[in-house]
Amino acid sequence: MRQIDQFITRFDHVLRIVSGVAIAARPNPAQYLEDAAMDASEARLSAGLMRVNHVGEVCAQALYEAQGWFASSEPVRQQFQRAGQEEEDHLAWTAQRLQELGSHTSLLNPLWYAGAFALGAVAARVGDTASLGFVVETERQVEAHLNSHLDKLPLQDVKSRAIVEQMRLDEVAHGAAADKLGAKPLPVAVQKAMRAMAKVMTTTAYYV
């Protein structure tokens, strides 16, 4: 009976993630900021970038879920759980911002989630140090990606910019925490493959 309850709870969690219904534990960093006027092209740009960020958070949920599930040590498992909660904050914030912009989350979220979960499971099965190394490299690439969004977002879109900036700070902290727990650097070939996969995802998610 307990296993059934756990399955139902996890299945409900996955449904909420892929449908964009997440619950933030922290206040939205943009909640007290005024929405500035943007023309149609600027609004589309902001929506596309925030949709990409939302997809990134769907993937983060799947990665941390899989890596925590298959982690060998309790401290590593707990770190994945803590980081996963903060990533769920990001998921909720980006979904809310997309709503405010009159846009939608990616139609391919189930596919993104499934692919990321598989990657997380593979990384975790290799071992905790490799799994943590995967986090460090992922967060390094995500930080660069968020920095590029801060460059691209319309200057007057202070709400999206506030959310992205807080996300960036959290991602840096997640990478540092994984490194402190004993992350093993990934081979250069794996790093390049991760960047190539991320490029496909971000390019597709911007539109779909």
ZADO-1210 file (C-alpha; in nm, 4 decimals, padded with zeros to 6 digits):
<atoms>
<atom x="00.0000" y="00.0000" z="00.0000" code="MET" pos="1"/>
<atom x="00.2848" y="00.2356" z="00.0847" code="ARG" pos="2"/>
<atom x="00.4462" y="00.1753" z="-00.2562" code="GLN" pos="3"/>
<atom x="00.1169" y="00.2570" z="-00.4277" code="ILE" pos="4"/>
<atom x="00.0880" y="00.5806" z="-00.2298" code="ASP" pos="5"/>
<atom x="00.4442" y="00.6755" z="-00.3250" code="GLN" pos="6"/>
<atom x="00.3740" y="00.6004" z="-00.6905" code="PHE" pos="7"/>
<atom x="00.0580" y="00.8137" z="-00.6860" code="ILE" pos="8"/>
<atom x="00.2433" y="01.1001" z="-00.5169" code="THR" pos="9"/>
<atom x="00.5278" y="01.0901" z="-00.7685" code="ARG" pos="10"/>
<atom x="00.2906" y="01.0572" z="-01.0637" code="PHE" pos="11"/>
<atom x="00.0942" y="01.3589" z="-00.9401" code="ASP" pos="12"/>
<atom x="00.4205" y="01.5516" z="-00.9061" code="HIS" pos="13"/>
<atom x="00.5216" y="01.4680" z="-01.2630" code="VAL" pos="14"/>
<atom x="00.1791" y="01.5724" z="-01.3951" code="LEU" pos="15"/>
<atom x="00.2057" y="01.9069" z="-01.2176" code="ARG" pos="16"/>
<atom x="00.5547" y="01.9648" z="-01.3528" code="ILE" pos="17"/>
<atom x="00.4807" y="01.8925" z="-01.7178" code="VAL" pos="18"/>
<atom x="00.1528" y="02.0867" z="-01.7050" code="SER" pos="19"/>
<atom x="00.3179" y="02.3905" z="-01.5495" code="GLY" pos="20"/>
<atom x="00.1282" y="02.3715" z="-01.2202" code="VAL" pos="21"/>
<atom x="00.4068" y="02.4111" z="-00.9650" code="ALA" pos="22"/>
<atom x="00.3989" y="02.5455" z="-00.6107" code="ILE" pos="23"/>
<atom x="00.6689" y="02.7895" z="-00.5016" code="ALA" pos="24"/>
<atom x="00.7950" y="02.7831" z="-00.1448" code="ALA" pos="25"/>
<atom x="00.9488" y="03.1294" z="-00.1791" code="ARG" pos="26"/>
<atom x="00.7889" y="03.4574" z="-00.2894" code="PRO" pos="27"/>
<atom x="00.8172" y="03.5467" z="-00.6551" code="ASN" pos="28"/>
<atom x="01.1035" y="03.8014" z="-00.6826" code="PRO" pos="29"/>
<atom x="00.8929" y="03.9992" z="-00.9320" code="ALA" pos="30"/>
<atom x="00.5750" y="04.0151" z="-00.7258" code="GLN" pos="31"/>
<atom x="00.6047" y="04.3827" z="-00.6282" code="TYR" pos="32"/>
<atom x="00.7366" y="04.5065" z="-00.9623" code="LEU" pos="33"/>
<atom x="00.5181" y="04.6888" z="-01.2134" code="GLU" pos="34"/>
<atom x="00.4651" y="04.5438" z="-01.5584" code="ASP" pos="35"/>
<atom x="00.6130" y="04.7837" z="-01.8130" code="ALA" pos="36"/>
<atom x="00.4662" y="04.8525" z="-02.1556" code="ALA" pos="37"/>
<atom x="00.6219" y="04.6462" z="-02.4359" code="MET" pos="38"/>
<atom x="00.5430" y="04.6335" z="-02.8050" code="ASP" pos="39"/>
<atom x="00.4384" y="04.3057" z="-02.9692" code="ALA" pos="40"/>
<atom x="00.7882" y="04.2027" z="-03.0745" code="SER" pos="41"/>
<atom x="00.9326" y="04.2703" z="-02.7290" code="GLU" pos="42"/>
<atom x="00.6526" y="04.0740" z="-02.5621" code="ALA" pos="43"/>
<atom x="00.7131" y="03.7802" z="-02.7981" code="ARG" pos="44"/>
<atom x="01.0849" y="03.7923" z="-02.7192" code="LEU" pos="45"/>
<atom x="01.0237" y="03.7900" z="-02.3440" code="SER" pos="46"/>
<atom x="00.7700" y="03.5085" z="-02.3757" code="ALA" pos="47"/>
<atom x="01.0032" y="03.2971" z="-02.5897" code="GLY" pos="48"/>
<atom x="01.2923" y="03.3380" z="-02.3490" code="LEU" pos="49"/>
<atom x="01.0786" y="03.2663" z="-02.0434" code="MET" pos="50"/>
<atom x="00.9351" y="02.9570" z="-02.2145" code="ARG" pos="51"/>
<atom x="01.2914" y="02.8329" z="-02.2659" code="VAL" pos="52"/>
<atom x="01.3611" y="02.9003" z="-01.8977" code="ASN" pos="53"/>
<atom x="01.0466" y="02.7134" z="-01.7969" code="HIS" pos="54"/>
<atom x="01.1558" y="02.4123" z="-02.0039" code="VAL" pos="55"/>
<atom x="01.4926" y="02.4280" z="-01.8317" code="GLY" pos="56"/>
<atom x="01.3161" y="02.4010" z="-01.4989" code="GLU" pos="57"/>
<atom x="01.1065" y="02.1063" z="-01.6184" code="VAL" pos="58"/>
<atom x="01.4329" y="01.9353" z="-01.7086" code="CYS" pos="59"/>
<atom x="01.5884" y="02.0323" z="-01.3743" code="ALA" pos="60"/>
<atom x="01.2971" y="01.8714" z="-01.1894" code="GLN" pos="61"/>
<atom x="01.3433" y="01.5499" z="-01.3860" code="ALA" pos="62"/>
<atom x="01.7214" y="01.5484" z="-01.3414" code="LEU" pos="63"/>
<atom x="01.7119" y="01.6043" z="-00.9667" code="TYR" pos="64"/>
<atom x="01.4284" y="01.3554" z="-00.9226" code="GLU" pos="65"/>
<atom x="01.6249" y="01.0832" z="-01.1024" code="ALA" pos="66"/>
<atom x="01.9595" y="01.1701" z="-00.9439" code="GLN" pos="67"/>
<atom x="01.8092" y="01.1791" z="-00.5964" code="GLY" pos="68"/>
<atom x="01.6275" y="00.8501" z="-00.6564" code="TRP" pos="69"/>
<atom x="01.9464" y="00.6667" z="-00.7562" code="PHE" pos="70"/>
<atom x="02.1944" y="00.8476" z="-00.5274" code="ALA" pos="71"/>
<atom x="02.4109" y="00.6212" z="-00.3138" code="SER" pos="72"/>
<atom x="02.4619" y="00.8460" z="-00.0112" code="SER" pos="73"/>
<atom x="02.2112" y="01.0323" z="00.2027" code="GLU" pos="74"/>
<atom x="02.3912" y="01.3714" z="00.1950" code="PRO" pos="75"/>
<atom x="02.3879" y="01.3649" z="-00.1860" code="VAL" pos="76"/>
<atom x="02.0219" y="01.2625" z="-00.1917" code="ARG" pos="77"/>
<atom x="01.9326" y="01.5464" z="00.0452" code="GLN" pos="78"/>
<atom x="02.1202" y="01.7988" z="-00.1685" code="GLN" pos="79"/>
<atom x="01.9215" y="01.6931" z="-00.4750" code="PHE" pos="80"/>
<atom x="01.5988" y="01.7317" z="-00.2761" code="GLN" pos="81"/>
<atom x="01.6911" y="02.0814" z="-00.1578" code="ARG" pos="82"/>
<atom x="01.7965" y="02.1931" z="-00.5031" code="ALA" pos="83"/>
<atom x="01.4852" y="02.0366" z="-00.6530" code="GLY" pos="84"/>
<atom x="01.2618" y="02.2471" z="-00.4295" code="GLN" pos="85"/>
<atom x="01.4357" y="02.5655" z="-00.5366" code="GLU" pos="86"/>
<atom x="01.4055" y="02.4582" z="-00.9000" code="GLU" pos="87"/>
<atom x="01.0320" y="02.4105" z="-00.8421" code="GLU" pos="88"/>
<atom x="01.0218" y="02.7732" z="-00.7262" code="ASP" pos="89"/>
<atom x="01.1759" y="02.8684" z="-01.0599" code="HIS" pos="90"/>
<atom x="00.9202" y="02.6527" z="-01.2397" code="LEU" pos="91"/>
<atom x="00.6321" y="02.8312" z="-01.0682" code="ALA" pos="92"/>
<atom x="00.7791" y="03.1779" z="-01.1248" code="TRP" pos="93"/>
<atom x="00.8433" y="03.1242" z="-01.4965" code="THR" pos="94"/>
<atom x="00.4980" y="02.9714" z="-01.5481" code="ALA" pos="95"/>
<atom x="00.3378" y="03.2725" z="-01.3780" code="GLN" pos="96"/>
<atom x="00.5398" y="03.5114" z="-01.5917" code="ARG" pos="97"/>
<atom x="00.4359" y="03.3309" z="-01.9100" code="LEU" pos="98"/>
<atom x="00.0736" y="03.3697" z="-01.8015" code="GLN" pos="99"/>
<atom x="00.1230" y="03.7410" z="-01.7436" code="GLU" pos="100"/>
<atom x="00.2771" y="03.7720" z="-02.0892" code="LEU" pos="101"/>
<atom x="-00.0250" y="03.5978" z="-02.2410" code="GLY" pos="102"/>
<atom x="00.1819" y="03.3033" z="-02.3584" code="SER" pos="103"/>
<atom x="00.2079" y="02.9304" z="-02.2909" code="HIS" pos="104"/>
<atom x="00.4474" y="02.6685" z="-02.1627" code="THR" pos="105"/>
<atom x="00.6150" y="02.4314" z="-02.4089" code="SER" pos="106"/>
<atom x="00.3876" y="02.1739" z="-02.5714" code="LEU" pos="107"/>
<atom x="00.6775" y="01.9289" z="-02.5568" code="LEU" pos="108"/>
<atom x="00.7184" y="01.9336" z="-02.1784" code="ASN" pos="109"/>
<atom x="00.6446" y="01.5589" z="-02.1390" code="PRO" pos="110"/>
<atom x="00.9228" y="01.4845" z="-02.3878" code="LEU" pos="111"/>
<atom x="01.1678" y="01.7204" z="-02.2155" code="TRP" pos="112"/>
<atom x="01.0876" y="01.5656" z="-01.8765" code="TYR" pos="113"/>
<atom x="01.1294" y="01.2070" z="-01.9975" code="ALA" pos="114"/>
<atom x="01.4603" y="01.2782" z="-02.1693" code="GLY" pos="115"/>
<atom x="01.6033" y="01.4649" z="-01.8703" code="ALA" pos="116"/>
<atom x="01.4924" y="01.1919" z="-01.6279" code="PHE" pos="117"/>
<atom x="01.6722" y="00.9315" z="-01.8390" code="ALA" pos="118"/>
<atom x="01.9899" y="01.1422" z="-01.8413" code="LEU" pos="119"/>
<atom x="01.9730" y="01.1942" z="-01.4666" code="GLY" pos="120"/>
<atom x="01.9261" y="00.8235" z="-01.4065" code="ALA" pos="121"/>
<atom x="02.2274" y="00.7368" z="-01.6227" code="VAL" pos="122"/>
<atom x="02.4447" y="00.9952" z="-01.4465" code="ALA" pos="123"/>
<atom x="02.3385" y="00.8715" z="-01.1047" code="ALA" pos="124"/>
<atom x="02.3989" y="00.5063" z="-01.1891" code="ARG" pos="125"/>
<atom x="02.7596" y="00.5866" z="-01.2814" code="VAL" pos="126"/>
<atom x="02.8134" y="00.7033" z="-00.9224" code="GLY" pos="127"/>
<atom x="02.7619" y="00.9977" z="-00.6904" code="ASP" pos="128"/>
<atom x="03.0792" y="01.1827" z="-00.7895" code="THR" pos="129"/>
<atom x="02.9905" y="01.1617" z="-01.1593" code="ALA" pos="130"/>
<atom x="02.6315" y="01.2598" z="-01.0854" code="SER" pos="131"/>
<atom x="02.7502" y="01.5630" z="-00.8908" code="LEU" pos="132"/>
<atom x="02.9908" y="01.6459" z="-01.1732" code="GLY" pos="133"/>
<atom x="02.6958" y="01.6405" z="-01.4103" code="PHE" pos="134"/>
<atom x="02.5231" y="01.8959" z="-01.1843" code="VAL" pos="135"/>
<atom x="02.8299" y="02.1220" z="-01.1755" code="VAL" pos="136"/>
<atom x="02.8593" y="02.1250" z="-01.5555" code="GLU" pos="137"/>
<atom x="02.4844" y="02.1634" z="-01.6039" code="THR" pos="138"/>
<atom x="02.4707" y="02.4605" z="-01.3690" code="GLU" pos="139"/>
<atom x="02.7749" y="02.6173" z="-01.5333" code="ARG" pos="140"/>
<atom x="02.6005" y="02.5995" z="-01.8699" code="GLN" pos="141"/>
<atom x="02.2699" y="02.7193" z="-01.7228" code="VAL" pos="142"/>
<atom x="02.4421" y="03.0191" z="-01.5656" code="GLU" pos="143"/>
<atom x="02.5871" y="03.1169" z="-01.9048" code="ALA" pos="144"/>
<atom x="02.2472" y="03.0659" z="-02.0641" code="HIS" pos="145"/>
<atom x="02.0743" y="03.2879" z="-01.8057" code="LEU" pos="146"/>
<atom x="02.3396" y="03.5553" z="-01.8456" code="ASN" pos="147"/>
<atom x="02.2647" y="03.5587" z="-02.2183" code="SER" pos="148"/>
<atom x="01.8936" y="03.6010" z="-02.1416" code="HIS" pos="149"/>
<atom x="01.9669" y="03.8976" z="-01.9181" code="LEU" pos="150"/>
<atom x="02.1434" y="04.0500" z="-02.2186" code="ASP" pos="151"/>
<atom x="01.8534" y="03.9740" z="-02.4538" code="LYS" pos="152"/>
<atom x="01.5459" y="04.0555" z="-02.2431" code="LEU" pos="153"/>
<atom x="01.3953" y="04.4005" z="-02.3038" code="PRO" pos="154"/>
<atom x="01.5363" y="04.6435" z="-02.0492" code="LEU" pos="155"/>
<atom x="01.1893" y="04.7534" z="-01.9402" code="GLN" pos="156"/>
<atom x="01.0799" y="04.3944" z="-01.8685" code="ASP" pos="157"/>
<atom x="01.1899" y="04.4219" z="-01.5071" code="VAL" pos="158"/>
<atom x="00.9652" y="04.1372" z="-01.3927" code="LYS" pos="159"/>
<atom x="01.1235" y="03.8760" z="-01.6182" code="SER" pos="160"/>
<atom x="01.4690" y="04.0117" z="-01.5432" code="ARG" pos="161"/>
<atom x="01.4146" y="03.9863" z="-01.1656" code="ALA" pos="162"/>
<atom x="01.3074" y="03.6233" z="-01.1973" code="ILE" pos="163"/>
<atom x="01.5999" y="03.5318" z="-01.4218" code="VAL" pos="164"/>
<atom x="01.8492" y="03.7024" z="-01.1905" code="GLU" pos="165"/>
<atom x="01.7261" y="03.5075" z="-00.8864" code="GLN" pos="166"/>
<atom x="01.7339" y="03.1879" z="-01.0881" code="MET" pos="167"/>
<atom x="02.0936" y="03.2625" z="-01.1862" code="ARG" pos="168"/>
<atom x="02.1978" y="03.3094" z="-00.8231" code="LEU" pos="169"/>
<atom x="02.0309" y="02.9832" z="-00.7215" code="ASP" pos="170"/>
<atom x="02.1920" y="02.7871" z="-01.0048" code="GLU" pos="171"/>
<atom x="02.5371" y="02.9126" z="-00.9052" code="VAL" pos="172"/>
<atom x="02.4685" y="02.7972" z="-00.5483" code="ALA" pos="173"/>
<atom x="02.3536" y="02.4527" z="-00.6673" code="HIS" pos="174"/>
<atom x="02.6728" y="02.4059" z="-00.8656" code="GLY" pos="175"/>
<atom x="02.8875" y="02.5157" z="-00.5719" code="ALA" pos="176"/>
<atom x="02.7057" y="02.2782" z="-00.3351" code="ALA" pos="177"/>
<atom x="02.7557" y="01.9843" z="-00.5735" code="ALA" pos="178"/>
<atom x="03.1233" y="02.0713" z="-00.6111" code="ASP" pos="179"/>
<atom x="03.1653" y="02.0811" z="-00.2323" code="LYS" pos="180"/>
<atom x="03.0162" y="01.7328" z="-00.2019" code="LEU" pos="181"/>
<atom x="03.2920" y="01.5898" z="-00.4222" code="GLY" pos="182"/>
<atom x="03.1891" y="01.6393" z="-00.7847" code="ALA" pos="183"/>
<atom x="03.4119" y="01.4737" z="-01.0441" code="LYS" pos="184"/>
<atom x="03.4785" y="01.6844" z="-01.3573" code="PRO" pos="185"/>
<atom x="03.3149" y="01.5466" z="-01.6702" code="LEU" pos="186"/>
<atom x="03.5157" y="01.4589" z="-01.9835" code="PRO" pos="187"/>
<atom x="03.5328" y="01.7413" z="-02.2384" code="VAL" pos="188"/>
<atom x="03.3448" y="01.5294" z="-02.4924" code="ALA" pos="189"/>
<atom x="03.0526" y="01.4917" z="-02.2521" code="VAL" pos="190"/>
<atom x="03.0498" y="01.8653" z="-02.1834" code="GLN" pos="191"/>
<atom x="03.0329" y="01.9370" z="-02.5574" code="LYS" pos="192"/>
<atom x="02.7523" y="01.6837" z="-02.6029" code="ALA" pos="193"/>
<atom x="02.5568" y="01.8504" z="-02.3216" code="MET" pos="194"/>
<atom x="02.5953" y="02.1905" z="-02.4890" code="ARG" pos="195"/>
<atom x="02.4771" y="02.0497" z="-02.8219" code="ALA" pos="196"/>
<atom x="02.1703" y="01.8898" z="-02.6623" code="MET" pos="197"/>
<atom x="02.0922" y="02.2113" z="-02.4749" code="ALA" pos="198"/>
<atom x="02.1117" y="02.4060" z="-02.8017" code="LYS" pos="199"/>
<atom x="01.8516" y="02.1816" z="-02.9634" code="VAL" pos="200"/>
<atom x="01.6229" y="02.2110" z="-02.6625" code="MET" pos="201"/>
<atom x="01.6441" y="02.5884" z="-02.6242" code="THR" pos="202"/>
<atom x="01.5994" y="02.6536" z="-02.9961" code="THR" pos="203"/>
<atom x="01.2900" y="02.4306" z="-03.0123" code="THR" pos="204"/>
<atom x="01.1355" y="02.5459" z="-02.6840" code="ALA" pos="205"/>
<atom x="01.1562" y="02.9134" z="-02.7840" code="TYR" pos="206"/>
<atom x="00.8812" y="02.8495" z="-03.0396" code="TYR" pos="207"/>
<atom x="00.6984" y="02.5338" z="-02.9273" code="VAL" pos="208"/>
</atoms>
